[in-house]
Amino acid sequence: MEAGSLLQSFAIAKNGRIVSVEEVERGQACECTCPCCHGSLIARQGDVRVWHFAHATGTDCEGGAESALHLAAKAVIEHAGGIMLPGMSVKRTHTLADGRRATADVSRPDTWVDFDEVQTEVDLGTVIPDVIGRTADAAYLIEVGVTRFVDSEKLAILQDLGSPAIEIDLRKFDREAWTWATLEDAVAQGVEGKRWLVYPDRGDLEALAIEKARLIAMAQPEPLQTQPQPSLKAHPSPARTRYRVQGRIVDLIDFPFGVALWSPYDAHFNEVIKGWSRAYGGRYQPNHRNWLFPTAAKSFLTAEIAKRQ
């Protein structure tokens, strides 16, 4: 949205409320001011050009239209009391030890979320999001971009906070002017121009996609066995003990440096493993999709798994 291409569709009314040019009196009778320079505005409501605000001085200030649109977008979220969140889709590939390979994707649909509370410009110490929409379970951080957007530094801060965060890019719509209706469609109801900055459940979706790909690969015909080529040095496979916990495969693998626990992703069982990890100094290995524990934890893990069989 190049400077000068956007008409000023919103302004600050005498009572301090953000208003559209469509809901005020014509000319200087609107008694409106610019949120950027605080100068007096005129409501131009002619028959030829699209209705808009203009500065009474005759020269529009730089950034007035963008600042007003930014304020109006935040007001739309406050008035709507919720927002349509864009969906999320991840695709992952898994290769079995015998070479069978498959790719799968897991998606979550666009979802409307109702907020219990909506706040604007709240200082969180390290960052001031444009809007925070709070529910009983989470605080959604919302950034509205007109000419300025989230940079790498701010993105890193948001990622450290870990709360779900999105950015709404109003520049993508390339409109000359806005109304409350068109702005509500873009900011509250639609998903075009919205992107996830932080999606806390992305790791879970990736794990589901990998497990889905693994199952697809396992369903493929096994490759023909070929005569193994002699190796210069034998590498014995680590000892693996397989259990079944409520129909779920759970493997304990012995390594010289510890014991690894692997199981297909399950949200409830994953939380149980996290608790074991905190208690015994385990850690998740994303490259291997398993949890590595100290060797001393094996007896504890064996006993806990046995309880759940």
MIFI-467748 format. One line per 3 residues: their letters; for each residue z, x, y of C-alpha. Coordinates in nm, 3 decimals. Each point is the difference from the previous one (the first is absolute). Example, Ala and Ser with C-alpha at 12.3 -4.5 7.8 and 13.67 -1.06 7.14 Angstrom:
BEGIN
as = 0.780,1.230,-0.450; -0.066,0.137,0.344 $
***
This chain:
BEGIN
mea = 0.000,0.000,0.000; -0.130,0.206,0.290; 0.174,-0.010,0.337 $
gsl = -0.139,-0.281,0.211; -0.147,-0.200,-0.292; 0.313,-0.214,-0.043 $
lqs = 0.080,-0.271,0.250; 0.365,-0.067,0.081; 0.077,-0.325,-0.180 $
fai = 0.379,0.005,0.037; 0.252,0.066,0.275; 0.366,-0.034,0.089 $
akn = 0.089,-0.336,0.153; 0.252,-0.050,0.280; 0.267,-0.090,-0.258 $
gri = -0.062,0.325,-0.191; -0.187,-0.161,-0.288; -0.328,0.141,-0.130 $
vsv = -0.273,-0.259,0.069; -0.371,-0.048,-0.064; -0.248,-0.047,0.282 $
eev = -0.074,-0.341,-0.155; 0.349,-0.137,0.068; 0.051,0.089,0.368 $
erg = -0.124,-0.130,0.333; -0.317,0.138,0.148; -0.011,0.298,0.237 $
qac = 0.314,0.141,0.157; 0.181,-0.328,-0.068; 0.063,0.133,-0.351 $
ect = 0.268,0.230,0.151; -0.053,0.252,-0.279; 0.043,0.377,-0.010 $
cpc = -0.148,0.281,-0.208; 0.236,0.140,-0.267; -0.144,0.348,0.053 $
chg = 0.006,0.053,0.380; 0.206,-0.310,0.092; -0.260,-0.090,0.263 $
sli = -0.091,-0.358,0.092; -0.279,-0.163,-0.201; -0.255,-0.272,0.064 $
arq = -0.099,-0.243,-0.275; -0.380,-0.005,0.004; -0.101,-0.331,-0.160 $
gdv = -0.364,-0.037,0.096; -0.292,-0.172,-0.168; -0.209,0.311,-0.070 $
rvw = 0.213,0.282,-0.132; 0.274,-0.014,-0.263; 0.334,-0.087,0.157 $
hfa = 0.220,0.302,0.069; 0.258,0.150,0.233; -0.100,0.238,0.279 $
hat = 0.214,0.207,0.233; 0.044,-0.149,0.343; -0.084,0.339,0.153 $
gtd = -0.352,-0.024,-0.142; 0.043,0.304,-0.221; 0.134,-0.048,-0.350 $
ceg = 0.250,0.257,-0.118; -0.073,0.221,-0.298; 0.170,-0.136,-0.309 $
gae = 0.091,-0.342,0.140; -0.209,-0.200,-0.245; 0.118,0.210,-0.298 $
sal = 0.367,-0.020,0.098; -0.020,-0.377,0.045; -0.172,-0.044,-0.338 $
hla = 0.263,0.218,-0.166; 0.281,-0.214,0.144; -0.177,-0.321,-0.097 $
aka = -0.046,0.118,-0.360; 0.373,0.064,-0.033; 0.070,-0.343,0.147 $
vie = -0.230,-0.156,-0.262; 0.205,0.153,-0.283; 0.323,-0.121,0.160 $
hag = -0.141,-0.351,0.035; -0.148,-0.010,-0.352; 0.327,0.114,-0.158 $
gim = -0.193,0.180,-0.271; -0.320,0.182,-0.082; -0.271,0.024,-0.263 $
lpg = 0.031,0.337,-0.172; -0.312,0.166,-0.143; -0.023,0.048,-0.374 $
msv = 0.013,0.334,-0.176; -0.217,0.139,-0.278; 0.032,0.329,-0.186 $
krt = -0.229,0.152,-0.264; 0.108,0.270,-0.242; -0.154,0.185,-0.295 $
htl = 0.184,0.109,-0.314; -0.124,0.242,-0.266; 0.154,0.008,-0.347 $
adg = 0.061,0.325,-0.186; -0.299,-0.072,-0.225; -0.233,-0.033,0.298 $
rra = -0.024,-0.377,0.023; -0.003,-0.096,0.365; 0.020,-0.323,0.200 $
tad = 0.038,-0.119,0.358; 0.189,-0.310,0.109; 0.105,-0.162,0.323 $
vsr = 0.295,-0.216,0.097; -0.004,-0.221,0.308; 0.238,-0.208,0.204 $
pdt = -0.146,-0.289,0.206; 0.033,-0.068,0.372; 0.344,-0.154,0.052 $
wvd = 0.159,-0.200,0.279; 0.359,0.103,0.079; 0.242,-0.210,0.206 $
fde = 0.241,0.194,0.220; 0.363,-0.095,0.049; -0.003,0.198,0.325 $
vqt = -0.268,0.159,0.218; 0.084,0.283,0.241; -0.222,0.204,0.232 $
evd = 0.032,0.358,0.121; 0.320,0.076,-0.195; 0.105,0.366,0.017 $
lgt = 0.063,0.122,-0.356; 0.097,0.346,0.120; -0.312,0.184,-0.117 $
vip = -0.258,-0.268,0.079; -0.042,-0.324,0.197; -0.222,-0.242,-0.194 $
dvi = -0.187,-0.263,0.199; 0.147,-0.277,-0.215; 0.261,-0.023,-0.276 $
grt = -0.013,-0.308,-0.220; 0.315,-0.032,-0.206; 0.048,-0.190,-0.326 $
ada = 0.299,-0.009,-0.231; -0.155,0.282,-0.204; -0.184,0.225,0.244 $
ayl = -0.085,0.094,0.356; -0.377,0.000,0.060; -0.111,0.245,0.269 $
iev = -0.313,-0.115,0.183; -0.214,0.210,0.234; -0.266,-0.158,0.223 $
gvt = -0.289,0.225,0.100; -0.232,-0.075,0.291; -0.094,0.343,0.132 $
rfv = 0.282,0.208,-0.150; 0.071,0.018,-0.370; 0.253,0.153,-0.238 $
dse = -0.054,0.375,-0.021; 0.097,0.236,-0.284; 0.337,0.083,0.159 $
kla = 0.105,-0.364,0.035; -0.135,-0.080,-0.346; 0.221,0.272,-0.150 $
ilq = 0.304,-0.150,0.174; -0.082,-0.347,-0.129; -0.046,0.135,-0.352 $
dlg = 0.340,0.168,0.018; 0.158,-0.333,0.097; -0.149,-0.156,-0.312 $
spa = -0.020,-0.355,0.138; -0.325,-0.194,-0.048; -0.222,0.067,0.302 $
iei = -0.344,-0.119,0.111; -0.231,0.060,0.294; -0.216,-0.270,0.157 $
dlr = -0.319,0.143,0.154; -0.119,-0.241,0.270; -0.273,0.242,0.108 $
kfd = -0.195,-0.088,-0.317; -0.068,-0.350,0.132; -0.188,0.132,0.307 $
rea = 0.061,-0.314,0.204; -0.065,-0.034,0.372; 0.285,-0.250,0.038 $
wtw = 0.275,-0.158,-0.207; 0.171,-0.337,-0.020; 0.330,-0.086,-0.167 $
atl = -0.194,-0.157,-0.288; -0.225,0.299,-0.067; 0.293,0.237,0.035 $
eda = 0.212,-0.199,-0.246; -0.285,0.005,-0.252; -0.024,0.378,0.025 $
vaq = 0.366,0.095,0.029; 0.190,-0.259,-0.202; -0.237,-0.184,-0.234 $
gve = -0.274,0.246,-0.096; -0.008,0.340,-0.171; -0.310,0.152,0.159 $
gkr = 0.099,0.302,0.203; 0.335,0.035,-0.180; 0.086,0.305,-0.206 $
wlv = 0.309,0.112,-0.184; 0.176,0.301,0.148; 0.283,-0.013,-0.253 $
ypd = -0.020,-0.205,-0.320; 0.333,0.062,-0.180; -0.120,-0.142,-0.334 $
rgd = -0.311,0.219,-0.018; 0.161,0.231,-0.257; 0.071,-0.297,-0.226 $
lea = -0.360,-0.121,0.030; -0.127,0.349,-0.084; 0.223,0.013,-0.309 $
lai = -0.127,-0.342,-0.110; -0.362,0.109,0.052; 0.056,0.316,-0.205 $
eka = 0.165,-0.195,-0.282; -0.283,-0.255,0.009; -0.255,0.283,-0.019 $
rli = 0.193,0.160,-0.288; -0.005,-0.323,-0.201; -0.373,-0.042,0.063 $
ama = -0.060,0.358,-0.113; 0.207,-0.054,-0.315; -0.210,-0.307,-0.083 $
qpe = -0.315,0.213,-0.008; -0.126,0.133,-0.337; 0.164,0.328,-0.094 $
plq = -0.232,0.300,0.033; -0.138,0.167,-0.311; 0.219,0.283,-0.122 $
tqp = -0.156,0.343,0.034; 0.100,0.320,-0.169; 0.261,0.163,0.222 $
qps = -0.092,0.337,0.136; 0.241,0.283,-0.085; 0.215,0.100,0.290 $
lka = 0.131,0.343,0.076; 0.352,-0.134,0.041; 0.157,-0.312,-0.143 $
hps = 0.181,-0.237,0.239; 0.223,-0.234,-0.201; 0.033,-0.352,0.144 $
par = 0.344,-0.093,0.131; 0.214,-0.217,-0.228; -0.038,-0.368,0.085 $
try = 0.228,-0.284,-0.112; -0.137,-0.351,0.040; 0.213,-0.311,0.049 $
rvq = -0.076,-0.365,0.062; 0.209,-0.173,0.264; -0.064,-0.374,0.004 $
gri = -0.357,0.061,-0.119; -0.053,0.280,0.254; -0.083,0.353,-0.121 $
vdl = 0.246,0.264,0.125; -0.055,0.370,-0.078; 0.251,0.285,0.027 $
idf = -0.176,0.336,0.009; 0.186,0.328,-0.051; -0.102,0.297,0.211 $
pfg = 0.161,0.344,0.027; 0.092,-0.088,0.358; 0.127,-0.356,-0.049 $
val = -0.072,-0.339,-0.150; -0.266,-0.238,0.136; 0.016,-0.380,-0.020 $
wsp = -0.321,-0.201,0.007; -0.058,-0.376,-0.014; -0.263,-0.244,0.128 $
yda = 0.084,-0.123,0.348; 0.243,-0.291,0.009; 0.176,-0.084,0.326 $
hfn = 0.335,-0.088,-0.163; 0.005,0.293,-0.243; -0.118,0.235,0.274 $
evi = 0.313,-0.083,0.202; 0.213,0.076,-0.308; -0.168,0.341,-0.036 $
kgw = 0.058,0.068,0.370; 0.373,-0.060,-0.057; 0.003,0.246,-0.291 $
sra = -0.186,0.251,0.215; 0.256,-0.020,0.278; 0.286,0.040,-0.246 $
ygg = -0.144,0.299,-0.189; -0.213,0.180,0.253; -0.336,-0.122,-0.126 $
ryq = -0.314,-0.016,0.210; -0.331,-0.182,-0.018; -0.311,0.211,-0.069 $
pnh = -0.294,-0.189,0.154; -0.261,0.235,-0.152; 0.126,-0.075,-0.352 $
rnw = 0.124,-0.356,0.065; 0.335,0.070,-0.164; 0.360,0.082,0.086 $
lfp = 0.136,0.350,-0.066; 0.371,0.036,-0.083; 0.218,0.303,-0.080 $
taa = 0.023,0.073,-0.374; 0.370,-0.094,0.010; -0.096,-0.358,0.085 $
ksf = -0.183,-0.061,-0.331; 0.302,-0.136,-0.190; 0.072,-0.239,0.288 $
lta = -0.362,-0.118,0.016; -0.017,-0.046,-0.378; 0.318,-0.210,0.002 $
eia = -0.115,-0.214,0.296; -0.341,-0.064,-0.155; 0.163,-0.092,-0.332 $
krq = 0.210,-0.265,0.176; -0.319,-0.168,0.124; -0.193,-0.005,-0.328 $
***
